[in-house]
Amino acid sequence: MNLLTNPVLVRMALVLAAGVVAFVVGLALIRIMRRTLLADAQFTSLEQAPSENSELQTYSAVIQQLKQQKHELESEKQSERRRAKATENLSAAVLSNLSSGVIFFAPNGLVRQANPAAKQILGMASPVGMSAAELFRNATLSSSHSSFGTLAEMVQAALRETKPCRDIEASYRTPSGENRVLAVTCTLVYSAGQELLGAACLINNHTQIAAFREQEELHEEKSAEMALELKNSLATIAGYARQLAASQDPALARQLAADIASEASHLDRTIGGFLAESKAAKAAGV
């Protein structure tokens, strides 16, 4: 009983009770604060999650678009390569089937390409890599194109001065020794950006045409000679006829008649020979 009435003991009991109450209240407050913090963290994570998902979706969409564009670019490159290959094959097929020779000179003056017709006309197996001087060393220009000097100089001048040359005729000797007449047209080739790619030479074999022209010139000369001879013979016959008409001497008349017959016979042989040569030339296809 004395213990219960002891003031010190009572104070200690009160302090202990207050401490217990304070501990319980503090523990309760800690639990409440913990729940509050957890709730705030969950709410914050819920707020941030949609933003992170949206950024991830945007990134994935950009990556997918870049992959699609890369695929489209690759497809376009393949299509361009196929078109370029098809164009190259078509150009090669066209050049291979041309009856005219085509030789392409690069800006450095060397042959880059030659079609089969050009090789056949020039009598060379492969002129690729040769210069114009080497290729046309046995070619001389006709007198009407002597201003160029040689055919090789003409090609070099076209590349150097970027000036095309058309309808140039030259005498050419193949490596095997055949004489041919070439008709050459040199045209400059530019890229889409107007850059000089080289010069393309179109070559035709005009040997038969030149032979025909020579035969025609010879025929014209013979025709002129024939016309002059015919005119002289007719004038001679006409003179004999006038003398015969005015003559009263039978002996002179017989001589004049014989002269007229001889001149007529000579004229007949001359015309007959001329016509025979013309028929032979037509039969030979000249």
Contacts in CASP RR format, 6 or more apart in sequence:
PFRMAT RR
TARGET T0000
AUTHOR 0000-0000-0000
METHOD contacts of the structure
MODEL  1
MNLLTNPVLVRMALVLAAGVVAFVVGLALIRIMRRTLLADAQFTSLEQAP
SENSELQTYSAVIQQLKQQKHELESEKQSERRRAKATENLSAAVLSNLSS
GVIFFAPNGLVRQANPAAKQILGMASPVGMSAAELFRNATLSSSHSSFGT
LAEMVQAALRETKPCRDIEASYRTPSGENRVLAVTCTLVYSAGQELLGAA
CLINNHTQIAAFREQEELHEEKSAEMALELKNSLATIAGYARQLAASQDP
ALARQLAADIASEASHLDRTIGGFLAESKAAKAAGV
3 9 0 8 1.000
4 10 0 8 1.000
95 102 0 8 1.000
95 113 0 8 1.000
95 115 0 8 1.000
96 115 0 8 1.000
96 116 0 8 1.000
98 115 0 8 1.000
98 117 0 8 1.000
99 117 0 8 1.000
100 117 0 8 1.000
100 202 0 8 1.000
100 203 0 8 1.000
100 204 0 8 1.000
101 114 0 8 1.000
101 115 0 8 1.000
101 117 0 8 1.000
101 118 0 8 1.000
101 121 0 8 1.000
101 202 0 8 1.000
101 203 0 8 1.000
101 204 0 8 1.000
102 113 0 8 1.000
102 114 0 8 1.000
102 115 0 8 1.000
102 117 0 8 1.000
102 118 0 8 1.000
102 200 0 8 1.000
102 201 0 8 1.000
102 202 0 8 1.000
102 203 0 8 1.000
103 111 0 8 1.000
103 113 0 8 1.000
103 114 0 8 1.000
103 115 0 8 1.000
103 118 0 8 1.000
103 127 0 8 1.000
103 135 0 8 1.000
103 200 0 8 1.000
103 201 0 8 1.000
103 203 0 8 1.000
104 111 0 8 1.000
104 112 0 8 1.000
104 113 0 8 1.000
104 114 0 8 1.000
104 189 0 8 1.000
104 198 0 8 1.000
104 199 0 8 1.000
104 200 0 8 1.000
104 201 0 8 1.000
105 111 0 8 1.000
105 112 0 8 1.000
105 132 0 8 1.000
105 155 0 8 1.000
105 159 0 8 1.000
105 198 0 8 1.000
105 199 0 8 1.000
105 200 0 8 1.000
105 201 0 8 1.000
106 112 0 8 1.000
106 197 0 8 1.000
106 198 0 8 1.000
107 159 0 8 1.000
107 196 0 8 1.000
107 197 0 8 1.000
107 198 0 8 1.000
109 131 0 8 1.000
109 132 0 8 1.000
109 155 0 8 1.000
109 156 0 8 1.000
109 159 0 8 1.000
110 129 0 8 1.000
110 130 0 8 1.000
110 131 0 8 1.000
111 127 0 8 1.000
111 128 0 8 1.000
111 129 0 8 1.000
111 130 0 8 1.000
111 131 0 8 1.000
111 135 0 8 1.000
112 128 0 8 1.000
112 129 0 8 1.000
113 128 0 8 1.000
114 126 0 8 1.000
114 127 0 8 1.000
114 128 0 8 1.000
117 203 0 8 1.000
118 127 0 8 1.000
118 203 0 8 1.000
119 125 0 8 1.000
119 126 0 8 1.000
119 127 0 8 1.000
121 180 0 8 1.000
121 182 0 8 1.000
121 203 0 8 1.000
121 204 0 8 1.000
121 205 0 8 1.000
122 135 0 8 1.000
122 172 0 8 1.000
122 174 0 8 1.000
122 203 0 8 1.000
123 174 0 8 1.000
123 175 0 8 1.000
123 176 0 8 1.000
123 178 0 8 1.000
124 135 0 8 1.000
124 174 0 8 1.000
124 175 0 8 1.000
127 135 0 8 1.000
131 152 0 8 1.000
132 151 0 8 1.000
132 152 0 8 1.000
132 155 0 8 1.000
132 156 0 8 1.000
133 152 0 8 1.000
133 156 0 8 1.000
135 152 0 8 1.000
136 150 0 8 1.000
136 151 0 8 1.000
136 152 0 8 1.000
136 155 0 8 1.000
136 170 0 8 1.000
136 172 0 8 1.000
137 152 0 8 1.000
138 172 0 8 1.000
138 173 0 8 1.000
138 174 0 8 1.000
138 175 0 8 1.000
139 150 0 8 1.000
139 151 0 8 1.000
139 152 0 8 1.000
139 170 0 8 1.000
139 171 0 8 1.000
139 172 0 8 1.000
139 173 0 8 1.000
139 182 0 8 1.000
140 150 0 8 1.000
140 151 0 8 1.000
140 170 0 8 1.000
140 171 0 8 1.000
141 148 0 8 1.000
141 149 0 8 1.000
141 150 0 8 1.000
141 151 0 8 1.000
141 154 0 8 1.000
141 168 0 8 1.000
141 169 0 8 1.000
141 170 0 8 1.000
142 169 0 8 1.000
142 170 0 8 1.000
142 171 0 8 1.000
144 169 0 8 1.000
145 154 0 8 1.000
145 168 0 8 1.000
145 169 0 8 1.000
145 170 0 8 1.000
148 154 0 8 1.000
148 157 0 8 1.000
148 165 0 8 1.000
148 168 0 8 1.000
151 168 0 8 1.000
151 170 0 8 1.000
151 172 0 8 1.000
151 182 0 8 1.000
151 184 0 8 1.000
154 165 0 8 1.000
154 168 0 8 1.000
154 184 0 8 1.000
154 186 0 8 1.000
155 186 0 8 1.000
155 199 0 8 1.000
155 201 0 8 1.000
157 163 0 8 1.000
157 165 0 8 1.000
158 164 0 8 1.000
158 165 0 8 1.000
158 186 0 8 1.000
158 188 0 8 1.000
158 199 0 8 1.000
159 188 0 8 1.000
159 196 0 8 1.000
159 198 0 8 1.000
159 199 0 8 1.000
162 188 0 8 1.000
162 196 0 8 1.000
163 188 0 8 1.000
164 185 0 8 1.000
164 186 0 8 1.000
164 187 0 8 1.000
164 188 0 8 1.000
164 199 0 8 1.000
165 184 0 8 1.000
165 185 0 8 1.000
165 186 0 8 1.000
166 185 0 8 1.000
166 186 0 8 1.000
167 183 0 8 1.000
167 185 0 8 1.000
168 183 0 8 1.000
168 184 0 8 1.000
168 185 0 8 1.000
168 186 0 8 1.000
169 181 0 8 1.000
169 182 0 8 1.000
169 183 0 8 1.000
169 184 0 8 1.000
169 206 0 8 1.000
169 210 0 8 1.000
170 181 0 8 1.000
170 182 0 8 1.000
170 184 0 8 1.000
171 179 0 8 1.000
171 180 0 8 1.000
171 181 0 8 1.000
171 182 0 8 1.000
172 179 0 8 1.000
172 180 0 8 1.000
172 181 0 8 1.000
172 182 0 8 1.000
173 179 0 8 1.000
173 180 0 8 1.000
174 180 0 8 1.000
179 207 0 8 1.000
180 205 0 8 1.000
180 207 0 8 1.000
181 205 0 8 1.000
181 206 0 8 1.000
181 207 0 8 1.000
181 209 0 8 1.000
181 210 0 8 1.000
182 203 0 8 1.000
182 204 0 8 1.000
182 205 0 8 1.000
182 206 0 8 1.000
183 203 0 8 1.000
183 204 0 8 1.000
183 206 0 8 1.000
184 201 0 8 1.000
184 202 0 8 1.000
184 203 0 8 1.000
185 201 0 8 1.000
185 202 0 8 1.000
186 199 0 8 1.000
186 200 0 8 1.000
186 201 0 8 1.000
186 202 0 8 1.000
187 199 0 8 1.000
187 200 0 8 1.000
187 201 0 8 1.000
187 202 0 8 1.000
188 196 0 8 1.000
188 198 0 8 1.000
188 199 0 8 1.000
188 200 0 8 1.000
189 196 0 8 1.000
189 197 0 8 1.000
189 198 0 8 1.000
189 199 0 8 1.000
189 200 0 8 1.000
190 196 0 8 1.000
190 197 0 8 1.000
191 197 0 8 1.000
211 286 0 8 1.000
212 286 0 8 1.000
215 281 0 8 1.000
215 286 0 8 1.000
219 278 0 8 1.000
219 281 0 8 1.000
222 274 0 8 1.000
222 277 0 8 1.000
223 274 0 8 1.000
226 270 0 8 1.000
226 271 0 8 1.000
226 274 0 8 1.000
229 267 0 8 1.000
229 270 0 8 1.000
230 267 0 8 1.000
230 270 0 8 1.000
230 271 0 8 1.000
233 263 0 8 1.000
233 264 0 8 1.000
233 266 0 8 1.000
233 267 0 8 1.000
233 270 0 8 1.000
234 267 0 8 1.000
236 263 0 8 1.000
237 260 0 8 1.000
237 263 0 8 1.000
237 264 0 8 1.000
237 267 0 8 1.000
240 256 0 8 1.000
240 259 0 8 1.000
240 260 0 8 1.000
240 263 0 8 1.000
241 256 0 8 1.000
241 260 0 8 1.000
243 252 0 8 1.000
243 256 0 8 1.000
244 253 0 8 1.000
244 256 0 8 1.000
244 257 0 8 1.000
244 260 0 8 1.000
247 253 0 8 1.000
247 256 0 8 1.000
END
